[in-house]
Amino acid sequence: MKLRGTILVIALASTIIFSTLISGCSGEAPGMIGMTFGGTEGDIGYSVQQSSDGGYIIVGATYSYGAGNSDVWLIKTDSDGNELWEKTFGSSAQDSGFSVQQTSDGGYIVVGRRGFIERGAEAGKGEVWLIKTDSDGNELWDKTFTSLSHDDFGY
């Protein structure tokens, strides 16, 4: 039986609510899978994608975990929304991940914003941040891109 579903990510104050609405075949009643992720501070999910194993990958920002201020937050779940692992990337600056995709090697590519360039007159401006991970969310490399004249974001 093939299931159809809709993915819903809602951010409330300090919690990410991850829900999958599932509708079955042959007039079966729809069901809902719901999970929450987050700590005591403000956490938000910006993007979710289904991965090749049937699970989901979520990216956003967390104030609850990581190096300080906000950090990129990457969460991997199984097909039922149960957390398999989570990773944070960042510094003491305000960092966020806005979009995630699975790559052909099974890893993930995240784009977002790395906050606060620490260079002369441009101090305080953000950079576009690209992060490549392996299939377990371990960082393989990262690159930043900046215009040096604007606050830059990657979506």
VENSULCOR-V9611 format. One record per residue. N is the residue number from 1. RES is the residue in one letter. OMEGA is omega in degrees with one decimal (none if undefined). NEAR is the number of other ideal C-beta (glycine too) atoms within 10 Angstrom. D_LAST is the distance of its C-alpha to the last C-alpha in Angstrom with 1 decimal. Layout:
BEGIN
n & res & omega & near & d_last
N & RES & OMEGA & NEAR & D_LAST
N & RES & OMEGA & NEAR & D_LAST
END
This chain:
BEGIN
n & res & omega & near & d_last
1 & M & 177.7 & 6 & 35.2
2 & K & 179.0 & 5 & 31.6
3 & L & 173.1 & 13 & 29.6
4 & R & -177.6 & 10 & 26.8
5 & G & 174.6 & 17 & 24.3
6 & T & 180.0 & 11 & 21.6
7 & I & -179.1 & 15 & 19.1
8 & L & 174.8 & 13 & 18.6
9 & V & -179.3 & 19 & 16.8
10 & I & 176.4 & 13 & 18.1
11 & A & 177.1 & 17 & 17.8
12 & L & 176.4 & 12 & 21.1
13 & A & -175.5 & 9 & 22.0
14 & S & -175.8 & 15 & 22.1
15 & T & 170.9 & 18 & 21.7
16 & I & 175.6 & 22 & 19.2
17 & I & -177.2 & 15 & 21.1
18 & F & -178.0 & 22 & 20.4
19 & S & 173.4 & 17 & 22.5
20 & T & 175.7 & 22 & 23.2
21 & L & -176.1 & 14 & 25.5
22 & I & 174.0 & 15 & 27.7
23 & S & -177.6 & 13 & 30.2
24 & G & 179.3 & 14 & 33.0
25 & C & 172.1 & 9 & 35.2
26 & S & 174.5 & 5 & 38.6
27 & G & 177.9 & 6 & 38.1
28 & E & 179.5 & 11 & 37.3
29 & A & 177.1 & 7 & 35.9
30 & P & 177.1 & 12 & 32.2
31 & G & -179.8 & 12 & 31.3
32 & M & 173.7 & 11 & 28.5
33 & I & -179.3 & 16 & 27.3
34 & G & 178.1 & 12 & 25.8
35 & M & 173.7 & 17 & 24.8
36 & T & 178.4 & 13 & 23.7
37 & F & 175.7 & 22 & 22.1
38 & G & -178.9 & 23 & 22.1
39 & G & -175.3 & 12 & 24.5
40 & T & -179.9 & 9 & 26.3
41 & E & -178.3 & 12 & 23.5
42 & G & 178.7 & 16 & 20.2
43 & D & -176.9 & 24 & 17.9
44 & I & 174.1 & 20 & 14.9
45 & G & -179.2 & 22 & 13.1
46 & Y & -175.1 & 20 & 9.6
47 & S & 175.1 & 18 & 9.8
48 & V & 178.1 & 19 & 13.0
49 & Q & 172.7 & 15 & 14.3
50 & Q & -179.8 & 14 & 18.0
51 & S & -174.2 & 18 & 19.1
52 & S & 179.2 & 9 & 22.0
53 & D & 179.9 & 13 & 24.5
54 & G & 176.9 & 9 & 24.0
55 & G & -177.7 & 17 & 22.3
56 & Y & 174.1 & 23 & 18.8
57 & I & -177.1 & 21 & 16.0
58 & I & 174.6 & 25 & 14.1
59 & V & 178.7 & 27 & 11.5
60 & G & -179.7 & 26 & 11.3
61 & A & 178.0 & 25 & 13.3
62 & T & 168.9 & 28 & 17.1
63 & Y & -176.5 & 19 & 19.7
64 & S & -174.0 & 17 & 22.4
65 & Y & 173.0 & 16 & 22.1
66 & G & -170.1 & 19 & 21.3
67 & A & -179.2 & 13 & 22.2
68 & G & -172.4 & 12 & 22.0
69 & N & 172.7 & 15 & 20.1
70 & S & 179.5 & 26 & 16.9
71 & D & 171.6 & 25 & 15.7
72 & V & -178.3 & 27 & 13.0
73 & W & -179.0 & 30 & 14.8
74 & L & -177.3 & 23 & 15.1
75 & I & 175.9 & 26 & 17.7
76 & K & 177.6 & 20 & 19.6
77 & T & 170.3 & 22 & 22.1
78 & D & -176.0 & 13 & 24.9
79 & S & 177.3 & 15 & 25.3
80 & D & 179.0 & 11 & 26.9
81 & G & 177.1 & 18 & 24.1
82 & N & -178.4 & 10 & 26.1
83 & E & 174.2 & 14 & 24.2
84 & L & 176.4 & 14 & 25.0
85 & W & 173.5 & 11 & 23.2
86 & E & -178.6 & 15 & 20.6
87 & K & 172.0 & 21 & 19.3
88 & T & 178.4 & 19 & 17.9
89 & F & 177.3 & 22 & 16.5
90 & G & -178.4 & 25 & 17.0
91 & S & 177.1 & 15 & 19.6
92 & S & 177.4 & 12 & 21.3
93 & A & 179.1 & 19 & 18.4
94 & Q & -176.7 & 17 & 15.7
95 & D & 179.6 & 28 & 13.0
96 & S & 171.8 & 23 & 10.2
97 & G & -174.8 & 28 & 8.3
98 & F & -178.4 & 19 & 5.4
99 & S & -179.9 & 14 & 5.8
100 & V & 175.1 & 25 & 9.2
101 & Q & 172.4 & 14 & 11.6
102 & Q & -180.0 & 16 & 15.3
103 & T & -175.2 & 13 & 16.7
104 & S & 178.5 & 6 & 20.1
105 & D & 179.2 & 10 & 21.8
106 & G & 177.1 & 12 & 21.0
107 & G & -177.6 & 17 & 18.6
108 & Y & 174.5 & 24 & 14.9
109 & I & -177.3 & 14 & 11.9
110 & V & 172.1 & 26 & 9.2
111 & V & -179.0 & 20 & 6.2
112 & G & -176.1 & 28 & 6.1
113 & R & 170.9 & 24 & 8.6
114 & R & -171.7 & 27 & 12.2
115 & G & 167.0 & 21 & 14.4
116 & F & 170.4 & 19 & 17.5
117 & I & -179.1 & 18 & 18.6
118 & E & -177.8 & 10 & 22.3
119 & R & 170.6 & 11 & 23.6
120 & G & -175.2 & 7 & 26.1
121 & A & -178.5 & 8 & 25.1
122 & E & -179.3 & 16 & 21.4
123 & A & 179.0 & 9 & 21.8
124 & G & 179.7 & 12 & 19.4
125 & K & -179.9 & 18 & 16.4
126 & G & 179.4 & 22 & 13.2
127 & E & 169.1 & 24 & 11.7
128 & V & -176.3 & 18 & 8.6
129 & W & 178.1 & 26 & 9.7
130 & L & -177.8 & 16 & 10.1
131 & I & 176.1 & 26 & 12.6
132 & K & 178.2 & 15 & 15.0
133 & T & 170.0 & 22 & 17.4
134 & D & -175.7 & 13 & 20.5
135 & S & 177.2 & 15 & 21.4
136 & D & 178.1 & 12 & 22.5
137 & G & 177.6 & 20 & 19.3
138 & N & -177.2 & 10 & 21.1
139 & E & 174.2 & 14 & 19.1
140 & L & 176.1 & 13 & 20.2
141 & W & 172.5 & 8 & 18.4
142 & D & 179.6 & 14 & 15.6
143 & K & 173.2 & 11 & 14.6
144 & T & -179.6 & 15 & 13.4
145 & F & -179.0 & 12 & 12.8
146 & T & 176.3 & 17 & 13.9
147 & S & -177.3 & 11 & 15.4
148 & L & 178.3 & 12 & 18.1
149 & S & -179.3 & 9 & 18.5
150 & H & 170.7 & 10 & 15.4
151 & D & -170.8 & 15 & 13.3
152 & D & 178.7 & 18 & 10.1
153 & F & 173.9 & 16 & 6.6
154 & G & 179.6 & 19 & 3.8
155 & Y & none & 10 & 0.0
END
